[in-house]
Amino acid sequence: MVSTLEIHPVQHVEFDGSLIRSLPQSGPRYTSYPTADRFSDSFGYKDYLHAVSHAQARGGRHPLSLYVHIPFCDTVCYYCGCNKIVTKNHDKAATYLGYLKREIAMQGKLFAGVNQVEQLHFGGGTPTYLSDAQMDDLMQVIRRWFLLVDDEQGEYSIEVDPRSVSVERIHRLRHQGFNRISLGVQDFDDAVQKAVNRIQPEAATLNVIRAARDAGFRSVSIDLIYGLPKQTVISMNQTLDKVIAANPDRIAVYHYAHLPHLFKPQRRISEDELPSSDAKLDMLALCIRRLNDAGYVYIGMDHFAKPEDELAVAQRQGRLHRNFQGYSTHAEADLVAVGVSAISSVGMCYSQNAKTLDDYYDHLDSGELPVVRGITLSLDDVLRRFIIQMLMCNFELSLRSLEQAYPISFNAYFTREIEALKGLAELGLVTIDDDWISVTLKGRLLIRNICMVFDRHLHEARQLQSQTGVPLQRYSQTV
Ligand code: SF4
């Protein structure tokens, strides 16, 4: 018998610095389409209920993905752009937990009968800000209202801060039902850690990785960031040596987006310590080369995985999906997200919870889910979401399959987009024939620029800007 790995060649990506420099530098990350800046305040609780009742009525097997947001952190990392609350007063977490459990019960009642969960993710903030007992309690409540499939079938992941967990805690998390773990590392270099106020001894990270393996976690993922203050190509190379030796299953290499006008902690980063654009591109090129050489497959955007990891397998089988937590193997699942600021994706809508604790608590006190904004997708949105998903996850799009699934002629419907794609084809990012749009190896790193072609809302915002001067939403850099 021939293994899947032998049939399908490993995915690759090619770094082309001059091409990257020649393209627009910022754009959405497309964890959703339409992107979150298109959500409207006119969307509320009742619209969400409507979407859920549609999901209930459609019948069949529709497993859920559940996201739980724990917003608290003990200290602030200066590069952070997350929605978090930095406090050492752990009583705040106890209050939050009370409300979170109420929200879970309300969502559980709504999804009664169609409440099978195949994917659970705890993110933040710092999920391990909760104590062992609080986590036990929370998992019990989740299990009371949702049916979690068994450990073999389910993907149950948690983001862990290696600075704040012991070996025992890792074993306890496994016992509580988690089987995948994701660790924030960012950089092993002492000077970089000091410059971003995140002192994390290498031994603490390696101990957590070892403990996760011993405890039977099926996947260990590490997050790195390039572009941080004091980072150099040499220090990045040393960090990569250590990361590769630690042998995680997945590695995410994020670009640091310095947007101090949006994220207050970043004002404490000294701009003259930031690496230049050229140095950052050198770091990215280095990461790609080192991870490729170490046998990691490029999944897309910032993600690399071992060829046998579920993400890489799902990509080869065309089952990869992208949602608010990044890449996922559960394409069909509605995403139910609980906690302050969390974003759900149910049926044809996206909905977001209140962003402040007070607002979040007020809604729950009045007996309503804390949904404050969102969007109901039009058929055009659904079509474009499908195209963007295909390009981001598979790096290709079959035009014939698209025309069979949707009542359109691609050439007639996407005249403007085809012209824009021809420009990208001349630059070598894509190839186009009668049936396929395919992203080239060097186009893969610039996938956001390619997807932007199909973003109707972005196109309209740009038109409005050129006519009226209304400024565009600011996005992070595409590479
Ligand atoms: S990076 Fe993570 S741990 Fe650091 S402040 Fe942000 S959410 Fe908290």
Boltz pocket constraint, residues with backbone or C-beta under 6 A from the ligand:
constraints:
  - pocket:
      binder: B
      contacts: [[A, 72], [A, 73], [A, 75], [A, 76], [A, 77], [A, 80], [A, 81], [A, 82], [A, 84], [A, 124], [A, 125], [A, 126], [A, 161], [A, 184]]
      max_distance: 6.0
